[in-house]
Amino acid sequence: MIGATPDEETAVKLYDSTLAPNPRRVRIYLAEKGIKVPSVQVDIGKAENRAPEYLAKNPLGGVPILELDDGTFLAETIAICRYFEELHPNPPLFGTDPRDRALVEMWQRRMELNLFSMATGAFRNTHAFFKGRIPQVPEYGQVCKDAANKQLEWLDGELANRKFIAGDRYTVADITALCGIDFGRISDIRIQPGQKNLARWHEEVSARPSAKA
Ligand SMILES: N[C@@H](CCC(=O)N[C@@H](CS)C(=O)NCC(=O)O)C(=O)O
């Protein structure tokens, strides 16, 4: 079980994996909202997410999935977060007005494509975990790692003038960036000693209780 008090439980179910960065994004999001959702652990080490019963829920085999009470399966992290945002708008994690929502979308997308996906791309293409599971191209893994490290350099400059990734308020863009950076460590994607703004931001978002979800 993830989140708030038992009487706030919903009839939905989260297919979660504590090892993986995408489910962590959902757990942090839910913790920030104080939403409680029943969850089941999917052992991706044992390839449970590639078993026929799981593929019937999500043919792409990824975690997380959110199962709704009408039998719908939401199998994209941001789609799951957006679903909850509609039901529980406060505190807003996807922006507050048209301008702010567009800025959050822009930064969430940048963090997902240029940082998070580069960190997972480095891992998927170089780590023994995925050997024999997916076709690996180590050279592409290196390209991903370099791109992620370059993105950190750029982000450090961006964070000189504002508290969070998309402005003065914590948003889903911070969640994606935090999970991307933390997962990147295993592939040697790291905040460098001179990147003081990024380090300050990372310390602040890591100190929020949600970061432990
Ligand atoms: N489209 C998915 C991507 C899900 C995804 O790639 N999940 C990874 C964990 S972070 C996974 O299931 N990896 C295990 C595998 O591919 O076998 C989303 O953004 O939620």
The ligand as an SDF file (V2000), in Angstrom:
LIG
                    3D

 20 19  0  0  0  0  0  0  0  0999 V2000
    6.2220    3.5740  -20.8970 N   0  0  0  0  0  0  0  0  0  0  0  0
    6.6200    3.3150  -19.6310 C   0  0  0  0  0  0  0  0  0  0  0  0
    8.0450    2.8130  -19.6020 C   0  0  0  0  0  0  0  0  0  0  0  0
    8.0660    1.7520  -18.6120 C   0  0  0  0  0  0  0  0  0  0  0  0
    9.4050    1.0960  -18.4770 C   0  0  0  0  0  0  0  0  0  0  0  0
   10.2490    1.0500  -19.3760 O   0  0  0  0  0  0  0  0  0  0  0  0
    9.6070    0.5550  -17.2790 N   0  0  0  0  0  0  0  0  0  0  0  0
   10.8240   -0.1060  -16.9570 C   0  0  0  0  0  0  0  0  0  0  0  0
   11.1780    0.1710  -15.5020 C   0  0  0  0  0  0  0  0  0  0  0  0
   11.5530    1.8490  -15.1970 S   0  0  0  0  0  0  0  0  0  0  0  0
   10.6450   -1.6060  -17.0750 C   0  0  0  0  0  0  0  0  0  0  0  0
    9.5380   -2.1070  -16.9930 O   0  0  0  0  0  0  0  0  0  0  0  0
   11.7610   -2.3080  -17.2280 N   0  0  0  0  0  0  0  0  0  0  0  0
   11.8020   -3.7270  -17.2060 C   0  0  0  0  0  0  0  0  0  0  0  0
   11.7640   -4.3190  -18.5590 C   0  0  0  0  0  0  0  0  0  0  0  0
   11.6950   -3.5810  -19.5630 O   0  0  0  0  0  0  0  0  0  0  0  0
   11.8060   -5.5530  -18.6250 O   0  0  0  0  0  0  0  0  0  0  0  0
    6.4050    4.4890  -18.6850 C   0  0  0  0  0  0  0  0  0  0  0  0
    6.9180    5.6120  -18.9290 O   0  0  0  0  0  0  0  0  0  0  0  0
    5.7510    4.2700  -17.6930 O   0  0  0  0  0  0  0  0  0  0  0  0
  1  2  1  0
  2  3  1  0
  2 18  1  0
  3  4  1  0
  4  5  1  0
  5  6  2  0
  5  7  1  0
  7  8  1  0
  8  9  1  0
  8 11  1  0
  9 10  1  0
 11 12  2  0
 11 13  1  0
 13 14  1  0
 14 15  1  0
 15 16  2  0
 15 17  1  0
 18 19  2  0
 18 20  1  0
M  END
$$$$
